Amino acid sequence: MIARWARRGRMRLLATILLIAAVLLAGCGLDVEAPDLFQVTRTGPGPKLTMLVNSSGTIACDGGKPKQLPDPLLLQARDLATSLNQDVKLHFARNAHSVFTYTVEVQNGTFTFPDTAASARKELAQLELFVVQAGNNPCGISS
């Protein structure tokens, strides 16, 4: 009979230790932040526009609070992050017909391109379209 009580006591002690360990692990700041996909800054006529896109599905517009990206734009942003990483090695010259200039920070580095470069590289055109679409919703900035 005493052995049974001792066994129950050990089981309760083990259960208590496991519960405490679980609570401690949950409260230890295991919040892992999702990485940023890219940051794009557009300059030209009108105010400068900066967008920071996170892989968790948020976008911070002009340093504001992060807002939720619609799913289609999030998918587009993830694709763009992959393809834009290759453009870090390229140089794009500004010409007399350029209106906007884009500076893009991705995992592999930073590059700048004029809006006219989009005619030669489809991912740059896709980024310009993303900026317009995300600028309207969820940023609420008329682009």
Secondary structure, DSSP 4 states (H G I P E B T S, - for coil): -HHHHHHHHHHHHHHHHHHHHHHHHHTS---PPPPEEEEEEEESSSS-EEEEEETTTEEEETT---EEPPHHHHHHHHHHHHHHGGGGG------TT---EEEEEETTEEEEEEGGGGGT-HHHHHHHHHHHHHHHTTS----
